[in-house]
Amino acid sequence: MYYSSGNYEAFARPRKPEGVENKTAWFVGAGLASMSAAAFLIRDGQMPGDRITVFERLKLPGGALDGIKEPKKGFVIRGGREMENHFECLWDLFRSVPSIEIDGASVLDEFYWLNKDDPNFSLQRATEKRSQDAHTGGLFTLSNKAQKDMVKVFLAAPEEMENKRIDEVFGADFLQSNFWMYWRTMFAFEEWHSALEMKLYLHRFIHHIGGLPDFSALKFTKYNQYESLVLPLYRWLLDQGVSFRFDTEITDIDFDLTGDRKQATKIHYVSEGAEGAVELGENDLVFTTIGSLTENSDDGDHHTPAKLLDGPAPAWDLWRRIAAKDPSFGHPDVFGGHIEQTKWESATVTTLDEKIPGYIQKICKRDPFSGKVVTGGIVTVRDSSWLMSWTVNRQPHFKQQPEDQIVVWIYSLFVDVPGDYVKKPMSECTGEEITREWLYHLGVPETEIDELAANSAKCVPVMMPYVTAFFMPRKAGDRPDVVPEGAVNFAFIGQFAESTRDCIFTTEYSVRTAMEASYQLLGIERGVPEVYNSTFDVRKLLAATSRLRDGDELRIPGPEIVRKKLMKKLESTEIGVMLEEYGLVGDKK
């Protein structure tokens, strides 16, 4: 396997790998990573779909990419996915998956046209004082010291950031800046999370720094992530003959570990209460999604809090059994052993009448019933005790959604502190109480809050013990390689497998690990798309530097006469032209 960029590789069709018709593929988990890898085996590896089986403990595919209507509770989305134009592997996949909305189009076509016609941006990124504009002005408010912290982390070797927390490498100035407020709420970083992941994110998305304050960097699907992404891919795989076995839990995988050679030999499972096994040979390929950010999620309802489930966790327990067999299979408890540091809670509110949407429109400055972009991303309540953020995507967010209802997604990073209106931690609140807290910050008069929460909305809270597990401080080797050294017929995929080219908590990462795994195990003769190289593009770096300085020009030290001579020399060079183009120096002629 190798990486490539450019049209030459992007549009190439690989030849059929030798012996592929004799191989069989088995997948553990039916999340995006597994479904993507199955698609690459079929499209690029030319493996017959009827030789692919996907095991899934739940009753439907999609993993963390969910979106469902619970008959007695209401609409539920545990989280949303922010996407951008440089998710190279994701778009490589979905260019080949037919849209279920538009005849003759791919999912990528549908997504591309949607975001051309209705580009995303926010008109109100943050509020305070009960719905008032927080007046961030799109500024990052990074002091010189905070800027130096960022430069130091950006330039540091990855090894320097291993096993360090964000608050160990960034000082108080940085953690009090608008930049950190934008960043942490957009990506769900906490101060105790990994400095290494923070560094990787800075490199990966440096080209989108300017779009952080208004989310103009982001793109969203038409409907929820399940109906817009998972369902078209699932249907296409079924059409290719792929077999999905739901209600089937994989309990262990056996390996023959001989010298430098590693081979998976048996899959153990429980299906409908009965134990079973799949014997594996060298031509049986096994793709295992390890860990899970949504494992042991618990739904409450409008009158019941969600529970924190900290007991047995099948996805994590499977990885623990596998990891115990070889050091190269990773260290799951680095990520899954810190529930108090990795949990947070989200909630899905559905408005039931005309009383609440007007308050939404006042903040987002758009008609939430227009069918177009509404909030354009999350609105962060900067002075919320819970550090609450909420968003309204294009409506309807579900195809089954009545046209007079609005679906709102809420999440908070501080779930164990009392609220500002509801004097309880979010973790102890019913859906109705969470709705009250949200309505309070929406600016609803206090005399109306309780009545509207009780009768004009329905809310489903969800507690997720492991939702930011991949952000825990780590070092090299804590995540296993996608294809461990010596592995002949198996791969690890998903957010907890190691792809050194990208950063986690994105749909792109799941698809990238899937592509790397399928290409390696089948020997597919096509390059995996390289991560967008903005971190090596001096133009992107200069543009980001200018934005991070809130447009403030560079201060060249020394006497004025020396500065003028230096600027005179720079003016006629490419360096001077670029410094002026990106606003880092003025015209000093």
N, C-alpha and C positions, 0 to 999 in steps of 0.2 A: 504494500500500500504506500502511496505517496500523495502529497498535496500539490494542487495546481491552481492557477488562476488564469483568467482570460477566456476568450471565446473558443479557442482551439480545443481545449479540453471540455469546456462547458457543453458544447453541442456534439461531442463525439459519442458514437454508439459502440460500446465494448463488444467484442466477440464473445461467443458462448464459451464459458470456462469448461475445460476438459473434465469429463466425468460428472458434470452437474446432474445429469439425469439419474445418476445412481445415489445421489445424496438426499437426505431428509433433514428437515429443520424443525426444531422444537423450541417454543418460546415460553418463558416463565413470566407471566404478567401480560396484560393486554393494554398497557399504556401506550403513549405516543412512541416511545422508543421501540417497543416490540413491533407495533404495526408498521412503523417506518422501515425497520430492518426487513420485515417480511416483504414490503413493497420493493425494496432495493434488490432482494434476492430474485424477485419475479421480473422486474423491469430490466435491471442491469446484469443480473446473474442468469437470467432465463431459466430459472428453476420453475417447474410446474407448480402451480398454487396448491394442487391437491397433495403435494408432498410436504406441506407446511401445517403444523398444528400449534395453536396458541392456547395455553392453559391460563385461566383467570379465576381467582378465588371469589370475585364478585359476580354479579348477575349481568353486567354489561361492560363494554370496553371503554377505554378512555383514560383510566387512571385518574390523575389530578385534573385532567381537562374535562371537567364535569359541567353539568347544567341539566337540571331535572325538575319536573313538577311532582312534588309529593302530594298525593290526593288529599290528605287531611291537614297538611302543614302549609303548603304553598310552594312557590318557586324557590329553588336553592342553587346558589353558586358559591362554592367554597373560596374561589379566587378568580382572578382574571388574568389574561395574558397580554402584555404589552409587546408589540412587534415593531420591527423597523425594516427598511429596505435592504439592509445588509445581513439578513439571516440567510446566508448563501445555501446551506444544506436544506433548510426548510422549504425555500422556494424551488430548489432543484427537485424536491419531492413533489410538491403540490402542482408543479407545471404539468405533471403526468396524471393527476387525479381528477376525474371529471367532476364538474360542479353539479350539484343536485338542484341548483336554483336557475341556471341559465343553460339552455340546450346548446351543445357544441362548444362550450367553454370549459376551461379547467378551473380548479379552485383558485389558482394563482390569477388567472384572467379576471375572475369575479372580484377577487380582493383588490387587484390593481385598479380596475375600473371604478370600484366603490371609493377608493381613497383618492383617485384623481378627481372624481366629481364632488367629493365631500371630504376635503382634507381636514386632518385633526389638528386642533389647537384649543387651548384653554383661554377663557376670558376672565377667569377668577381662580387663581391657583391656591390661595390661602385666605382664610377668614379669621377673625377674632372678635371678641366682644359681641357674641351672638349674631353672627352673619355679616358683620362689618368687614369691609375690605381690609386685609392685613397690610396693605400698602408696601408690599415687598418691592414693587417697581421693577420686577425682573432682575434685581440686583443680587449678587452673591454675598456681599458684605464680608469678604475675606480680608482680614488684616494682613500686613506684610508678614507677620509671624505665621499666620495660617497658610499663606501662599508658600512660604518656605517649607512648612510641613508637607504640603502636597508635592512640591518638587522633590523633596528628599525621598518620599515614598515612591513617587513615580520612577525615579532614577535608581532606586535600590535594587539589588539582585533579589530575585524571588526568595532565595534561601534566608535573606535577612528578615523577611516578614513571617517566616514559619513559626507557628505556635505563639503568635503575638496577637493581642487584642487591638482593636481600632483605637481605644483610648490610651494605649501604650505608645502609639506612634503619632497621634494627633493631640495637640494641646487644647486648652479651654477655648482659645480664640476660634479655632476651627469648629469645635463642637457647639459653639453659640452662634454660628453664622447661618445666614439664609441658605447657603449652599448645602450644609448638613441637613437642614430641615427639608429642602427639596429632595436630596439624595436618599436620606434614610426612609422617608415616607414612600418614595417611588419604588425603592428596591427592598424595603423591609429590613434594613440593617439596624442592629443595636450596637451600642458602644462596646459591648463585650464580644462582639463578633470578630471574625477573622480579618486581621490586617492584610493578609495575603489575598483574600477574596476582594477586599476593597481595592487593592493595587491592580488586580486583574481586571476589575470592572472599569477602573480609570483608563487603562490601556485599551480595553475592548470598545468603550463607547466615547472615546475622546472626541470623535467627530460629531457627537451629539451634545456636547457641553452647552452650546448656545441654545439648544432646544429644551433644556431642563426646566426653566421657569414657566414655559407655556405649553410644554408637551408637543410642540410642533415636530419633534423628532419621532413621534410615535404614530403607529397605524393600528387600527382595530378591525375586527371582523364585523359582519352585518349583524349576526345573532350571537348568542353565547358560544363559547369555544367548543362545546360538544356538538351543537347542530351545524356550526360553520366549518369545523376542522375534522373532528373525530368521525362524525357520521358519514361524510363523503368517502373518507379513507376506508372505513369499515365496510361500507357497501361495495367499494371497488375490490377489496380483498375477498369478500364473499363471492363476487362475480368471477374471481380468478380461481376459486375452488379451495381457498384457505379454510381450514376447520378451526372453529373456536369452541373450546370446552370450558363453559362457565361453571360456577359452583365447584371448582376444583382447586384445592390448595396443594401447592408443592411443599413438601415437608423437609426434603433433603435431596442432595445430589452426591453421588459417589464418584470418586476420581481414582484413576490409576496414576500414581505419582512415582515415576521410575527415572532416577537420574535427572536429566534435564528435560525429560518428556512428560507432559501432563495431558491426560485424556479423561474426559467425562465418560463414565461407564453405566450409570443408572440414574433415572429420575424417580423419586418416590413421591406419591401423591395420595390424597384422600378426596374421593368424589362421592357425594351423596352418602357419606358415612362409611364407605367401603375403601379400604386401602388398595392401592395398585402400584405398579411400577412399569417403567419403560426401559428395556435393556438397550444400551447404546453401543454402537460400533464406531469405527473411525469416520465413517461416512454419515453419521448422525450428528448434525450440528446443533449445539445448545446455546441459546441466547437468554441470559438471565438478567432481569432487571433487579438490581440489589437496592435495599433500603426503600423508603417511601416517605415523601413529605406529608401525605394525607393519611398515613396509616393511623388507625384507631380514632379517626375523626368521629365526633359525636354531634348529632343534630338535636337541638332542643326544639321548642316551638313557641308560639306567641305567649304561652302561659307556663313554659317549662325552661329552666336554664339548660344549656349544654353542659355535659359532664366532661371532666378531664379523665380520660382513660389511660392510666399509666401501667396497666397490667400486661399480659402477654401480647406481643405485637408480631403477627405471623411473618410479615416481610422482613422485619429486623431480625427475628429469631432464625429465619432461614439463612440470612447472610452470616449470622454468628456461627451457625453450624458449618457453613462452607468455609468461613475464614479460619476456623480452628484447624483446618486440614492442611493449610499451607500459608507461610508468611506473605506470599505474593498476592493473597486474596483479600488483603485490606484489613482495616481495623474499625469495625462498625460502631463500637462504643464511643469512639472519638466524636461521632456525630449523633448517634441515637441514644446516648447514655446521659443526656443533660436536658431533660424535659422542661425544667423550670427556665432554662435559657433559650429553648427552641420553640416554645409554644406561643401562639397568639390566637385570637378569636376573630372571626368574621361573622357578618349577619346579612341576610338578604331581606330587604323590606319591599313589600308590594303595596303600593297605594291603592285604595279601593274606591275612592270618589274624587271629587274635584277640589277638596279642601287643602290638600298638601302640595300638589304640583305648582301652585303659584309661588310658594316659598322657594321651591327649587329654582324656578325661572328667575326669581329676583337675584339669586346668587350667580347662576351660570350664564344669565343674560341671553338665553335662547329658549325657544319653545320646546319643552321636553316631548311634545307630541308630534314634532315635525318629521320624524323619521330620519333625521340627520344627526350629526354630532351634537351632544348636549353639553356635558361638562368638559369633554375633551380630555379626560383623565381624572385623577382623584382631586378632590378639594380637601385640603388639610385644614383642620381646625387647630390653628397654631397654639391657642391657649387652652386647649382641651386637656383635662387631667389624664384622660386615657390616651392622648395623642391620636384622636380619631381622624380618619380620612374617609371620604365617601365619594362614590362616582355614579353617574347615570350614563350608560352607553346608549347607542342608537336604540330607539324604541320602535316596535316591540323587540325586547331582548330575547323572547321566546316566541316561537311560531304559534303556540297555544294561547298566548297572552291576550286577554281582551283589550281592545283598542283604547279603552278609557282608563287603563291602569299603567302605572310606571313601576319598573323594577329597579331598585337601588341596591348597590353593594356597599357595605360599610366594613371597615376593619380598624382595629386599634392595636398599637404596639405595647401599651401599658395596661394590661388587662387585670392587674391585681391591686389597683388603687381606686379609691372611691371616685365616682363621677362628680360632675359639677351641679347637676340637677338631681339625678338619682344618686343618692349618697351610698352607693354600693359599688364594689368592683364589677367590671363588665363580666368577669368569669362567673359571677353569682347571679347575673341578671337574666330574667326571662326576655323573650323577644319583645314583649310589650314595654318592658323597662328600658331596653336598648333603644327602642323607637322614641321613647320620651327623651332620653339623653340627646339623641340626634335632632329631634324637633326643637329642643332647647337651643342647640347651637345653630339651628336653621333660622332662629329668630321668631319662632311662633310665640305669641303672648303666653305667659305662664298660666293664665287662667284657662287657656284652650288646650294646653299640651296633653293633659291626661285624657281628655275626651277624644281628641284626635288619635292618640296612640291606641286607645281601646277600640275605636269604631271605624277609623278611616285608614287603617293599615293592618297588614299581617306580616309578622317578622319571624324568620327562622335563624337562630344563632347556631354557629358551628365552632366547636373548640377543636383545635388541631395541635396535638402535642409535639409533632415533629416538623412543623411547617418551615422552620428555618434551620433545620439540622445541618444542612450542607454549609452553613455559614460559620460553624464552630471552628475555632482556631485549630489548624492542622499542619502537618508536614508531609513531605514527599513519602509515598508509600502507604499513607492512610487510606487513600482510594486506590483500588487495584487498577492496573492497566486494562484497557478495553479487551485486549487479547494479551494475557500474561505471557511472559517469556516461556517458551516451551509448550504452550497450549496448542493442541492440534485440532480440536473440534469444539471448542467452547469460547464464549466471550461474555464479558459483563457490560451491560448497557444501562443508560439512564443517568440521573443526576449524580450518582455516587461512584460512577466509573471515571477513570482518569483520561481525559483528552487534554493534553497540555496546550492545545492551540486556542482554547475558548474558555468562557466563564459560565458558571452554573446558574440555575434558576431562570432558564429561558427555554422556550420551545426549541430554539436552535440547538441547544446543547444536547437535548434528548435525541434529536434527529442526527446530529453529528456523530454521537457515539454509535448510533444504529448504522450509519453509513460506513464508519471506520470498521465496525465489527463484520458486517456483511462483505465488504470489499476484501478484508484480510482473509476471512475464512474460506471464501470462494476463489480468491485470487483474481478478482475482477480487474481488468486492464484499463482502468480509467482513474484519473486523479480525484481525490476528495477535495471539494472546493476549499481553498485557503480562507482563513479568517480575514475579513477586510483589514487592509494594512494601514489604517488611519494613524496608528501609533508610530509609523515610520514615515509619515507624510509631513514634511515640514510646513506645508500650507495649513493642514488641519491642526498642527501643534500651535502655530502662530495664531490662528483664529481662536482656538481654545484659550490660549494665554490672554488674549485681549478681552475675551468675555469674562474670564475668571478675575481679571483686574477691574471689572465693571467699566471698561473703556478707558481706564487711566493710563496715560502714556508711560513708557519706561523712563526712569530717572537715571541718566548716565552720570556717575559720580565724577568729581573733579572740577577744576576751574572752568568757567564758562568758555574761555578761549580754547581750551583743550576739547571741550564737548563740541564746539562749532567746527573745529578742524576735523574731528572724527566724523561728524555728520556730513561734512562736505565730501569726504572720501567715500562714505557709504552711498551718497545720493546717486552716484552714477553706476552703482552695482546692483545686481539682482537682489542682494540682501537688503539694501536700502529700499528698493522698490517694494519688496514684500513687507518689510517692517511698516512702511507708510500705508500700504494697501490694507493691512489688517489693523491699523489704528494704534500701533505700538509706538510710533514716533509721529510728530507732526511735520508739516512743511516748514522747514526752518530757513528757507532761502532768504 
